[in-house]
Amino acid sequence: MLKDGAGVIDFGYGRDSTGKLIGDFASNLLTDKDKERLAFYTPTPGGTGPILVAELFKNFFKINC
């Protein structure tokens, strides 16, 4: 269900059955072919920080309000 050239910003997270921290997008479930189709991917943890999240909200409100 991934469009060629799509970008994925993953800022949610959870834990797998072993307690390891993983992103909601679950990059460990992606095949190598899926990963090649993405333009970019920000993994969780470590992919998004508070400045990126703030800028995403700023752009969202600028576009939609």
Predicted model as a PDB file, atoms N, CA, C, CB and O in Angstrom, pLDDT in the B-factor column:
MODEL        1                                                                  
ATOM      1  N   MET A   1       0.806  -1.195   0.000  1.00 72.00           N  
ATOM      2  CA  MET A   1       0.000   0.000   0.000  1.00 72.00           C  
ATOM      3  C   MET A   1       0.851   1.262   0.000  1.00 72.00           C  
ATOM      4  CB  MET A   1      -0.918  -0.003   1.186  1.00 72.00           C  
ATOM      5  O   MET A   1       0.330   2.356   0.219  1.00 72.00           O  
ATOM      6  N   LEU A   2       2.128   1.130  -0.237  1.00 78.00           N  
ATOM      7  CA  LEU A   2       3.010   2.295  -0.285  1.00 78.00           C  
ATOM      8  C   LEU A   2       3.122   2.808  -1.711  1.00 78.00           C  
ATOM      9  CB  LEU A   2       4.405   1.949   0.271  1.00 78.00           C  
ATOM     10  O   LEU A   2       3.372   2.041  -2.640  1.00 78.00           O  
ATOM     11  N   LYS A   3       2.935   4.099  -1.872  1.00 85.00           N  
ATOM     12  CA  LYS A   3       3.092   4.716  -3.182  1.00 85.00           C  
ATOM     13  C   LYS A   3       4.585   4.894  -3.455  1.00 85.00           C  
ATOM     14  CB  LYS A   3       2.336   6.083  -3.259  1.00 85.00           C  
ATOM     15  O   LYS A   3       5.347   5.242  -2.554  1.00 85.00           O  
ATOM     16  N   ASP A   4       4.994   4.658  -4.684  1.00 91.00           N  
ATOM     17  CA  ASP A   4       6.400   4.864  -5.047  1.00 91.00           C  
ATOM     18  C   ASP A   4       6.790   6.305  -4.755  1.00 91.00           C  
ATOM     19  CB  ASP A   4       6.649   4.524  -6.544  1.00 91.00           C  
ATOM     20  O   ASP A   4       6.070   7.236  -5.113  1.00 91.00           O  
ATOM     21  N   GLY A   5       7.934   6.483  -4.103  1.00 91.00           N  
ATOM     22  CA  GLY A   5       8.434   7.812  -3.794  1.00 91.00           C  
ATOM     23  C   GLY A   5       7.816   8.455  -2.562  1.00 91.00           C  
ATOM     24  O   GLY A   5       8.076   9.626  -2.285  1.00 91.00           O  
ATOM     25  N   ALA A   6       7.006   7.715  -1.823  1.00 87.00           N  
ATOM     26  CA  ALA A   6       6.379   8.265  -0.616  1.00 87.00           C  
ATOM     27  C   ALA A   6       7.422   8.485   0.472  1.00 87.00           C  
ATOM     28  CB  ALA A   6       5.265   7.326  -0.104  1.00 87.00           C  
ATOM     29  O   ALA A   6       8.450   7.809   0.511  1.00 87.00           O  
ATOM     30  N   GLY A   7       7.146   9.427   1.340  1.00 84.00           N  
ATOM     31  CA  GLY A   7       7.976   9.653   2.515  1.00 84.00           C  
ATOM     32  C   GLY A   7       7.186   9.296   3.752  1.00 84.00           C  
ATOM     33  O   GLY A   7       5.990   9.577   3.828  1.00 84.00           O  
ATOM     34  N   VAL A   8       7.832   8.687   4.716  1.00 80.00           N  
ATOM     35  CA  VAL A   8       7.146   8.268   5.938  1.00 80.00           C  
ATOM     36  C   VAL A   8       7.815   8.916   7.141  1.00 80.00           C  
ATOM     37  CB  VAL A   8       7.148   6.721   6.078  1.00 80.00           C  
ATOM     38  O   VAL A   8       9.009   8.732   7.378  1.00 80.00           O  
ATOM     39  N   ILE A   9       7.032   9.672   7.893  1.00 77.00           N  
ATOM     40  CA  ILE A   9       7.504  10.263   9.140  1.00 77.00           C  
ATOM     41  C   ILE A   9       6.797   9.507  10.262  1.00 77.00           C  
ATOM     42  CB  ILE A   9       7.217  11.830   9.205  1.00 77.00           C  
ATOM     43  O   ILE A   9       5.589   9.642  10.462  1.00 77.00           O  
ATOM     44  N   ASP A  10       7.568   8.721  10.976  1.00 75.00           N  
ATOM     45  CA  ASP A  10       7.015   7.858  12.014  1.00 75.00           C  
ATOM     46  C   ASP A  10       7.290   8.480  13.370  1.00 75.00           C  
ATOM     47  CB  ASP A  10       7.610   6.429  11.933  1.00 75.00           C  
ATOM     48  O   ASP A  10       8.427   8.447  13.840  1.00 75.00           O  
ATOM     49  N   PHE A  11       6.246   9.061  14.027  1.00 71.00           N  
ATOM     50  CA  PHE A  11       6.527   9.568  15.337  1.00 71.00           C  
ATOM     51  C   PHE A  11       5.794   8.882  16.450  1.00 71.00           C  
ATOM     52  CB  PHE A  11       6.230  10.969  15.374  1.00 71.00           C  
ATOM     53  O   PHE A  11       5.936   9.280  17.606  1.00 71.00           O  
ATOM     54  N   GLY A  12       5.033   7.890  16.162  1.00 71.00           N  
ATOM     55  CA  GLY A  12       4.442   7.079  17.216  1.00 71.00           C  
ATOM     56  C   GLY A  12       5.379   5.942  17.573  1.00 71.00           C  
ATOM     57  O   GLY A  12       6.284   5.610  16.808  1.00 71.00           O  
ATOM     58  N   TYR A  13       5.165   5.354  18.719  1.00 74.00           N  
ATOM     59  CA  TYR A  13       6.009   4.227  19.091  1.00 74.00           C  
ATOM     60  C   TYR A  13       5.271   3.286  20.024  1.00 74.00           C  
ATOM     61  CB  TYR A  13       7.296   4.715  19.745  1.00 74.00           C  
ATOM     62  O   TYR A  13       4.250   3.639  20.613  1.00 74.00           O  
ATOM     63  N   GLY A  14       5.791   2.117  20.143  1.00 77.00           N  
ATOM     64  CA  GLY A  14       5.247   1.102  21.027  1.00 77.00           C  
ATOM     65  C   GLY A  14       6.337   0.095  21.329  1.00 77.00           C  
ATOM     66  O   GLY A  14       7.506   0.322  21.019  1.00 77.00           O  
ATOM     67  N   ARG A  15       5.965  -0.989  21.918  1.00 80.00           N  
ATOM     68  CA  ARG A  15       6.931  -2.042  22.238  1.00 80.00           C  
ATOM     69  C   ARG A  15       6.467  -3.337  21.606  1.00 80.00           C  
ATOM     70  CB  ARG A  15       7.101  -2.208  23.775  1.00 80.00           C  
ATOM     71  O   ARG A  15       5.274  -3.638  21.577  1.00 80.00           O  
ATOM     72  N   ASP A  16       7.433  -4.110  21.096  1.00 80.00           N  
ATOM     73  CA  ASP A  16       7.095  -5.408  20.536  1.00 80.00           C  
ATOM     74  C   ASP A  16       6.987  -6.437  21.658  1.00 80.00           C  
ATOM     75  CB  ASP A  16       8.146  -5.845  19.490  1.00 80.00           C  
ATOM     76  O   ASP A  16       7.077  -6.079  22.833  1.00 80.00           O  
ATOM     77  N   SER A  17       6.798  -7.694  21.315  1.00 86.00           N  
ATOM     78  CA  SER A  17       6.595  -8.748  22.315  1.00 86.00           C  
ATOM     79  C   SER A  17       7.805  -8.963  23.216  1.00 86.00           C  
ATOM     80  CB  SER A  17       6.254 -10.042  21.627  1.00 86.00           C  
ATOM     81  O   SER A  17       7.676  -9.513  24.310  1.00 86.00           O  
ATOM     82  N   THR A  18       8.984  -8.532  22.761  1.00 90.00           N  
ATOM     83  CA  THR A  18      10.188  -8.682  23.584  1.00 90.00           C  
ATOM     84  C   THR A  18      10.476  -7.441  24.421  1.00 90.00           C  
ATOM     85  CB  THR A  18      11.385  -8.990  22.703  1.00 90.00           C  
ATOM     86  O   THR A  18      11.434  -7.422  25.193  1.00 90.00           O  
ATOM     87  N   GLY A  19       9.651  -6.402  24.272  1.00 85.00           N  
ATOM     88  CA  GLY A  19       9.853  -5.168  25.015  1.00 85.00           C  
ATOM     89  C   GLY A  19      10.701  -4.144  24.290  1.00 85.00           C  
ATOM     90  O   GLY A  19      10.953  -3.064  24.824  1.00 85.00           O  
ATOM     91  N   LYS A  20      11.149  -4.462  23.075  1.00 81.00           N  
ATOM     92  CA  LYS A  20      11.965  -3.541  22.293  1.00 81.00           C  
ATOM     93  C   LYS A  20      11.098  -2.393  21.778  1.00 81.00           C  
ATOM     94  CB  LYS A  20      12.650  -4.279  21.114  1.00 81.00           C  
ATOM     95  O   LYS A  20       9.975  -2.604  21.321  1.00 81.00           O  
ATOM     96  N   LEU A  21      11.635  -1.179  21.860  1.00 78.00           N  
ATOM     97  CA  LEU A  21      10.940   0.007  21.388  1.00 78.00           C  
ATOM     98  C   LEU A  21      10.941   0.026  19.862  1.00 78.00           C  
ATOM     99  CB  LEU A  21      11.594   1.287  21.953  1.00 78.00           C  
ATOM    100  O   LEU A  21      12.001  -0.046  19.240  1.00 78.00           O  
ATOM    101  N   ILE A  22       9.750   0.123  19.256  1.00 77.00           N  
ATOM    102  CA  ILE A  22       9.634   0.170  17.792  1.00 77.00           C  
ATOM    103  C   ILE A  22       8.657   1.271  17.411  1.00 77.00           C  
ATOM    104  CB  ILE A  22       9.169  -1.206  17.214  1.00 77.00           C  
ATOM    105  O   ILE A  22       7.848   1.711  18.228  1.00 77.00           O  
ATOM    106  N   GLY A  23       8.741   1.706  16.170  1.00 75.00           N  
ATOM    107  CA  GLY A  23       7.824   2.721  15.670  1.00 75.00           C  
ATOM    108  C   GLY A  23       6.490   2.126  15.279  1.00 75.00           C  
ATOM    109  O   GLY A  23       6.384   0.920  15.058  1.00 75.00           O  
ATOM    110  N   ASP A  24       5.458   2.972  15.190  1.00 72.00           N  
ATOM    111  CA  ASP A  24       4.141   2.511  14.763  1.00 72.00           C  
ATOM    112  C   ASP A  24       4.167   1.962  13.347  1.00 72.00           C  
ATOM    113  CB  ASP A  24       3.135   3.639  14.857  1.00 72.00           C  
ATOM    114  O   ASP A  24       3.410   1.053  13.006  1.00 72.00           O  
ATOM    115  N   PHE A  25       5.039   2.520  12.536  1.00 72.00           N  
ATOM    116  CA  PHE A  25       5.149   2.076  11.147  1.00 72.00           C  
ATOM    117  C   PHE A  25       5.798   0.700  11.060  1.00 72.00           C  
ATOM    118  CB  PHE A  25       5.950   3.087  10.326  1.00 72.00           C  
ATOM    119  O   PHE A  25       5.682   0.018  10.041  1.00 72.00           O  
ATOM    120  N   ALA A  26       6.465   0.302  12.104  1.00 62.00           N  
ATOM    121  CA  ALA A  26       7.079  -1.020  12.213  1.00 62.00           C  
ATOM    122  C   ALA A  26       8.000  -1.323  11.040  1.00 62.00           C  
ATOM    123  CB  ALA A  26       6.007  -2.086  12.310  1.00 62.00           C  
ATOM    124  O   ALA A  26       7.729  -2.205  10.225  1.00 62.00           O  
ATOM    125  N   SER A  27       9.089  -0.574  10.972  1.00 58.00           N  
ATOM    126  CA  SER A  27      10.028  -0.735   9.866  1.00 58.00           C  
ATOM    127  C   SER A  27      10.589  -2.146   9.778  1.00 58.00           C  
ATOM    128  CB  SER A  27      11.160   0.250  10.005  1.00 58.00           C  
ATOM    129  O   SER A  27      11.040  -2.569   8.714  1.00 58.00           O  
ATOM    130  N   ASN A  28      10.566  -2.873  10.882  1.00 62.00           N  
ATOM    131  CA  ASN A  28      11.066  -4.246  10.833  1.00 62.00           C  
ATOM    132  C   ASN A  28      10.129  -5.162  10.054  1.00 62.00           C  
ATOM    133  CB  ASN A  28      11.260  -4.785  12.243  1.00 62.00           C  
ATOM    134  O   ASN A  28      10.507  -6.288   9.729  1.00 62.00           O  
ATOM    135  N   LEU A  29       8.920  -4.709   9.747  1.00 66.00           N  
ATOM    136  CA  LEU A  29       7.983  -5.512   8.958  1.00 66.00           C  
ATOM    137  C   LEU A  29       8.064  -5.207   7.469  1.00 66.00           C  
ATOM    138  CB  LEU A  29       6.569  -5.284   9.445  1.00 66.00           C  
ATOM    139  O   LEU A  29       7.477  -5.919   6.654  1.00 66.00           O  
ATOM    140  N   LEU A  30       8.792  -4.145   7.110  1.00 72.00           N  
ATOM    141  CA  LEU A  30       8.933  -3.782   5.708  1.00 72.00           C  
ATOM    142  C   LEU A  30       9.931  -4.695   5.016  1.00 72.00           C  
ATOM    143  CB  LEU A  30       9.367  -2.325   5.573  1.00 72.00           C  
ATOM    144  O   LEU A  30      10.953  -5.064   5.592  1.00 72.00           O  
ATOM    145  N   THR A  31       9.634  -5.048   3.804  1.00 77.00           N  
ATOM    146  CA  THR A  31      10.591  -5.812   3.014  1.00 77.00           C  
ATOM    147  C   THR A  31      11.610  -4.850   2.410  1.00 77.00           C  
ATOM    148  CB  THR A  31       9.873  -6.633   1.902  1.00 77.00           C  
ATOM    149  O   THR A  31      11.384  -3.640   2.377  1.00 77.00           O  
ATOM    150  N   ASP A  32      12.719  -5.383   1.937  1.00 78.00           N  
ATOM    151  CA  ASP A  32      13.719  -4.544   1.276  1.00 78.00           C  
ATOM    152  C   ASP A  32      13.121  -3.850   0.055  1.00 78.00           C  
ATOM    153  CB  ASP A  32      14.940  -5.385   0.864  1.00 78.00           C  
ATOM    154  O   ASP A  32      13.464  -2.707  -0.245  1.00 78.00           O  
ATOM    155  N   LYS A  33      12.225  -4.544  -0.645  1.00 83.00           N  
ATOM    156  CA  LYS A  33      11.571  -3.951  -1.823  1.00 83.00           C  
ATOM    157  C   LYS A  33      10.724  -2.741  -1.407  1.00 83.00           C  
ATOM    158  CB  LYS A  33      10.683  -5.009  -2.549  1.00 83.00           C  
ATOM    159  O   LYS A  33      10.720  -1.721  -2.095  1.00 83.00           O  
ATOM    160  N   ASP A  34      10.009  -2.854  -0.285  1.00 79.00           N  
ATOM    161  CA  ASP A  34       9.216  -1.728   0.213  1.00 79.00           C  
ATOM    162  C   ASP A  34      10.104  -0.543   0.549  1.00 79.00           C  
ATOM    163  CB  ASP A  34       8.408  -2.142   1.444  1.00 79.00           C  
ATOM    164  O   ASP A  34       9.784   0.594   0.202  1.00 79.00           O  
ATOM    165  N   LYS A  35      11.220  -0.803   1.226  1.00 78.00           N  
ATOM    166  CA  LYS A  35      12.127   0.266   1.629  1.00 78.00           C  
ATOM    167  C   LYS A  35      12.725   0.986   0.430  1.00 78.00           C  
ATOM    168  CB  LYS A  35      13.236  -0.290   2.497  1.00 78.00           C  
ATOM    169  O   LYS A  35      12.962   2.192   0.491  1.00 78.00           O  
ATOM    170  N   GLU A  36      12.971   0.268  -0.655  1.00 84.00           N  
ATOM    171  CA  GLU A  36      13.526   0.883  -1.869  1.00 84.00           C  
ATOM    172  C   GLU A  36      12.530   1.841  -2.508  1.00 84.00           C  
ATOM    173  CB  GLU A  36      13.930  -0.196  -2.879  1.00 84.00           C  
ATOM    174  O   GLU A  36      12.934   2.797  -3.170  1.00 84.00           O  
ATOM    175  N   ARG A  37      11.251   1.604  -2.323  1.00 88.00           N  
ATOM    176  CA  ARG A  37      10.217   2.434  -2.935  1.00 88.00           C  
ATOM    177  C   ARG A  37      10.033   3.771  -2.216  1.00 88.00           C  
ATOM    178  CB  ARG A  37       8.904   1.684  -2.954  1.00 88.00           C  
ATOM    179  O   ARG A  37       9.515   4.724  -2.799  1.00 88.00           O  
ATOM    180  N   LEU A  38      10.457   3.845  -0.950  1.00 87.00           N  
ATOM    181  CA  LEU A  38      10.277   5.070  -0.182  1.00 87.00           C  
ATOM    182  C   LEU A  38      11.309   6.126  -0.566  1.00 87.00           C  
ATOM    183  CB  LEU A  38      10.362   4.774   1.308  1.00 87.00           C  
ATOM    184  O   LEU A  38      12.466   5.801  -0.830  1.00 87.00           O  
ATOM    185  N   ALA A  39      10.891   7.379  -0.596  1.00 89.00           N  
ATOM    186  CA  ALA A  39      11.831   8.480  -0.820  1.00 89.00           C  
ATOM    187  C   ALA A  39      12.654   8.706   0.444  1.00 89.00           C  
ATOM    188  CB  ALA A  39      11.079   9.783  -1.227  1.00 89.00           C  
ATOM    189  O   ALA A  39      13.857   8.961   0.378  1.00 89.00           O  
ATOM    190  N   PHE A  40      11.984   8.608   1.608  1.00 85.00           N  
ATOM    191  CA  PHE A  40      12.682   8.723   2.887  1.00 85.00           C  
ATOM    192  C   PHE A  40      11.837   8.073   3.966  1.00 85.00           C  
ATOM    193  CB  PHE A  40      12.977  10.209   3.237  1.00 85.00           C  
ATOM    194  O   PHE A  40      10.645   7.827   3.781  1.00 85.00           O  
ATOM    195  N   TYR A  41      12.467   7.803   5.083  1.00 80.00           N  
ATOM    196  CA  TYR A  41      11.797   7.224   6.240  1.00 80.00           C  
ATOM    197  C   TYR A  41      12.507   7.698   7.496  1.00 80.00           C  
ATOM    198  CB  TYR A  41      11.777   5.670   6.164  1.00 80.00           C  
ATOM    199  O   TYR A  41      13.727   7.569   7.599  1.00 80.00           O  
ATOM    200  N   THR A  42      11.769   8.244   8.451  1.00 76.00           N  
ATOM    201  CA  THR A  42      12.357   8.648   9.722  1.00 76.00           C  
ATOM    202  C   THR A  42      11.996   7.584  10.744  1.00 76.00           C  
ATOM    203  CB  THR A  42      11.857  10.071  10.170  1.00 76.00           C  
ATOM    204  O   THR A  42      10.842   7.502  11.163  1.00 76.00           O  
ATOM    205  N   PRO A  43      12.946   6.777  11.149  1.00 71.00           N  
ATOM    206  CA  PRO A  43      12.640   5.683  12.068  1.00 71.00           C  
ATOM    207  C   PRO A  43      12.390   6.180  13.490  1.00 71.00           C  
ATOM    208  CB  PRO A  43      13.775   4.673  12.069  1.00 71.00           C  
ATOM    209  O   PRO A  43      12.825   7.266  13.872  1.00 71.00           O  
ATOM    210  N   THR A  44      11.694   5.378  14.246  1.00 68.00           N  
ATOM    211  CA  THR A  44      11.462   5.646  15.660  1.00 68.00           C  
ATOM    212  C   THR A  44      12.033   4.484  16.438  1.00 68.00           C  
ATOM    213  CB  THR A  44       9.942   5.851  15.975  1.00 68.00           C  
ATOM    214  O   THR A  44      11.776   3.340  16.063  1.00 68.00           O  
ATOM    215  N   PRO A  45      12.788   4.701  17.492  1.00 68.00           N  
ATOM    216  CA  PRO A  45      13.189   5.992  18.036  1.00 68.00           C  
ATOM    217  C   PRO A  45      14.336   6.596  17.248  1.00 68.00           C  
ATOM    218  CB  PRO A  45      13.582   5.850  19.493  1.00 68.00           C  
ATOM    219  O   PRO A  45      15.037   5.901  16.512  1.00 68.00           O  
ATOM    220  N   GLY A  46      14.516   7.886  17.409  1.00 64.00           N  
ATOM    221  CA  GLY A  46      15.649   8.571  16.816  1.00 64.00           C  
ATOM    222  C   GLY A  46      15.373   9.302  15.527  1.00 64.00           C  
ATOM    223  O   GLY A  46      16.254  10.014  15.045  1.00 64.00           O  
ATOM    224  N   GLY A  47      14.203   9.168  14.942  1.00 63.00           N  
ATOM    225  CA  GLY A  47      13.955   9.782  13.654  1.00 63.00           C  
ATOM    226  C   GLY A  47      13.318  11.148  13.716  1.00 63.00           C  
ATOM    227  O   GLY A  47      13.555  11.981  12.841  1.00 63.00           O  
ATOM    228  N   THR A  48      12.519  11.395  14.725  1.00 66.00           N  
ATOM    229  CA  THR A  48      11.850  12.684  14.844  1.00 66.00           C  
ATOM    230  C   THR A  48      12.141  13.287  16.207  1.00 66.00           C  
ATOM    231  CB  THR A  48      10.330  12.539  14.629  1.00 66.00           C  
ATOM    232  O   THR A  48      12.229  12.585  17.215  1.00 66.00           O  
ATOM    233  N   GLY A  49      12.284  14.569  16.211  1.00 73.00           N  
ATOM    234  CA  GLY A  49      12.529  15.280  17.461  1.00 73.00           C  
ATOM    235  C   GLY A  49      11.481  16.350  17.658  1.00 73.00           C  
ATOM    236  O   GLY A  49      10.595  16.513  16.819  1.00 73.00           O  
ATOM    237  N   PRO A  50      11.565  17.075  18.742  1.00 78.00           N  
ATOM    238  CA  PRO A  50      10.542  18.074  19.050  1.00 78.00           C  
ATOM    239  C   PRO A  50      10.468  19.214  18.038  1.00 78.00           C  
ATOM    240  CB  PRO A  50      10.794  18.642  20.408  1.00 78.00           C  
ATOM    241  O   PRO A  50       9.387  19.756  17.809  1.00 78.00           O  
ATOM    242  N   ILE A  51      11.587  19.588  17.432  1.00 79.00           N  
ATOM    243  CA  ILE A  51      11.553  20.675  16.442  1.00 79.00           C  
ATOM    244  C   ILE A  51      10.804  20.225  15.190  1.00 79.00           C  
ATOM    245  CB  ILE A  51      12.992  21.127  16.073  1.00 79.00           C  
ATOM    246  O   ILE A  51       9.986  20.977  14.660  1.00 79.00           O  
ATOM    247  N   LEU A  52      11.070  19.017  14.714  1.00 78.00           N  
ATOM    248  CA  LEU A  52      10.359  18.503  13.538  1.00 78.00           C  
ATOM    249  C   LEU A  52       8.867  18.416  13.808  1.00 78.00           C  
ATOM    250  CB  LEU A  52      10.903  17.125  13.135  1.00 78.00           C  
ATOM    251  O   LEU A  52       8.061  18.818  12.969  1.00 78.00           O  
ATOM    252  N   VAL A  53       8.497  17.905  14.948  1.00 79.00           N  
ATOM    253  CA  VAL A  53       7.074  17.788  15.287  1.00 79.00           C  
ATOM    254  C   VAL A  53       6.427  19.168  15.331  1.00 79.00           C  
ATOM    255  CB  VAL A  53       6.892  17.068  16.643  1.00 79.00           C  
ATOM    256  O   VAL A  53       5.322  19.347  14.817  1.00 79.00           O  
ATOM    257  N   ALA A  54       7.097  20.141  15.937  1.00 87.00           N  
ATOM    258  CA  ALA A  54       6.560  21.508  15.992  1.00 87.00           C  
ATOM    259  C   ALA A  54       6.389  22.092  14.593  1.00 87.00           C  
ATOM    260  CB  ALA A  54       7.481  22.412  16.827  1.00 87.00           C  
ATOM    261  O   ALA A  54       5.381  22.741  14.314  1.00 87.00           O  
ATOM    262  N   GLU A  55       7.356  21.870  13.720  1.00 86.00           N  
ATOM    263  CA  GLU A  55       7.263  22.391  12.350  1.00 86.00           C  
ATOM    264  C   GLU A  55       6.146  21.706  11.566  1.00 86.00           C  
ATOM    265  CB  GLU A  55       8.599  22.208  11.619  1.00 86.00           C  
ATOM    266  O   GLU A  55       5.468  22.355  10.769  1.00 86.00           O  
ATOM    267  N   LEU A  56       5.948  20.417  11.776  1.00 85.00           N  
ATOM    268  CA  LEU A  56       4.849  19.716  11.110  1.00 85.00           C  
ATOM    269  C   LEU A  56       3.501  20.294  11.530  1.00 85.00           C  
ATOM    270  CB  LEU A  56       4.901  18.213  11.425  1.00 85.00           C  
ATOM    271  O   LEU A  56       2.631  20.520  10.689  1.00 85.00           O  
ATOM    272  N   PHE A  57       3.325  20.535  12.836  1.00 90.00           N  
ATOM    273  CA  PHE A  57       2.082  21.146  13.305  1.00 90.00           C  
ATOM    274  C   PHE A  57       1.924  22.559  12.762  1.00 90.00           C  
ATOM    275  CB  PHE A  57       2.041  21.165  14.832  1.00 90.00           C  
ATOM    276  O   PHE A  57       0.822  22.949  12.375  1.00 90.00           O  
ATOM    277  N   LYS A  58       2.988  23.319  12.728  1.00 93.00           N  
ATOM    278  CA  LYS A  58       2.939  24.692  12.207  1.00 93.00           C  
ATOM    279  C   LYS A  58       2.469  24.683  10.748  1.00 93.00           C  
ATOM    280  CB  LYS A  58       4.335  25.376  12.323  1.00 93.00           C  
ATOM    281  O   LYS A  58       1.597  25.463  10.366  1.00 93.00           O  
ATOM    282  N   ASN A  59       3.047  23.803   9.948  1.00 91.00           N  
ATOM    283  CA  ASN A  59       2.644  23.711   8.537  1.00 91.00           C  
ATOM    284  C   ASN A  59       1.210  23.231   8.395  1.00 91.00           C  
ATOM    285  CB  ASN A  59       3.577  22.771   7.776  1.00 91.00           C  
ATOM    286  O   ASN A  59       0.473  23.722   7.540  1.00 91.00           O  
ATOM    287  N   PHE A  60       0.806  22.278   9.226  1.00 91.00           N  
ATOM    288  CA  PHE A  60      -0.566  21.773   9.170  1.00 91.00           C  
ATOM    289  C   PHE A  60      -1.560  22.903   9.413  1.00 91.00           C  
ATOM    290  CB  PHE A  60      -0.774  20.648  10.202  1.00 91.00           C  
ATOM    291  O   PHE A  60      -2.520  23.072   8.661  1.00 91.00           O  
ATOM    292  N   PHE A  61      -1.318  23.680  10.481  1.00 93.00           N  
ATOM    293  CA  PHE A  61      -2.238  24.761  10.796  1.00 93.00           C  
ATOM    294  C   PHE A  61      -2.192  25.887   9.776  1.00 93.00           C  
ATOM    295  CB  PHE A  61      -1.937  25.305  12.160  1.00 93.00           C  
ATOM    296  O   PHE A  61      -3.207  26.533   9.516  1.00 93.00           O  
ATOM    297  N   LYS A  62      -1.027  26.124   9.201  1.00 92.00           N  
ATOM    298  CA  LYS A  62      -0.919  27.159   8.164  1.00 92.00           C  
ATOM    299  C   LYS A  62      -1.751  26.769   6.945  1.00 92.00           C  
ATOM    300  CB  LYS A  62       0.562  27.380   7.756  1.00 92.00           C  
ATOM    301  O   LYS A  62      -2.402  27.621   6.341  1.00 92.00           O  
ATOM    302  N   ILE A  63      -1.734  25.514   6.590  1.00 91.00           N  
ATOM    303  CA  ILE A  63      -2.453  25.041   5.411  1.00 91.00           C  
ATOM    304  C   ILE A  63      -3.961  24.926   5.668  1.00 91.00           C  
ATOM    305  CB  ILE A  63      -1.896  23.691   4.971  1.00 91.00           C  
ATOM    306  O   ILE A  63      -4.766  25.218   4.784  1.00 91.00           O  
ATOM    307  N   ASN A  64      -4.337  24.504   6.871  1.00 89.00           N  
ATOM    308  CA  ASN A  64      -5.743  24.164   7.149  1.00 89.00           C  
ATOM    309  C   ASN A  64      -6.531  25.203   7.932  1.00 89.00           C  
ATOM    310  CB  ASN A  64      -5.791  22.895   7.890  1.00 89.00           C  
ATOM    311  O   ASN A  64      -7.728  25.010   8.144  1.00 89.00           O  
ATOM    312  N   CYS A  65      -5.925  26.276   8.364  1.00 80.00           N  
ATOM    313  CA  CYS A  65      -6.677  27.257   9.173  1.00 80.00           C  
ATOM    314  C   CYS A  65      -6.732  28.604   8.504  1.00 80.00           C  
ATOM    315  CB  CYS A  65      -6.057  27.405  10.554  1.00 80.00           C  
ATOM    316  O   CYS A  65      -7.322  29.538   9.046  1.00 80.00           O  
TER     317      CYS A  65                                                      
ENDMDL                                                                          
END                                                                             
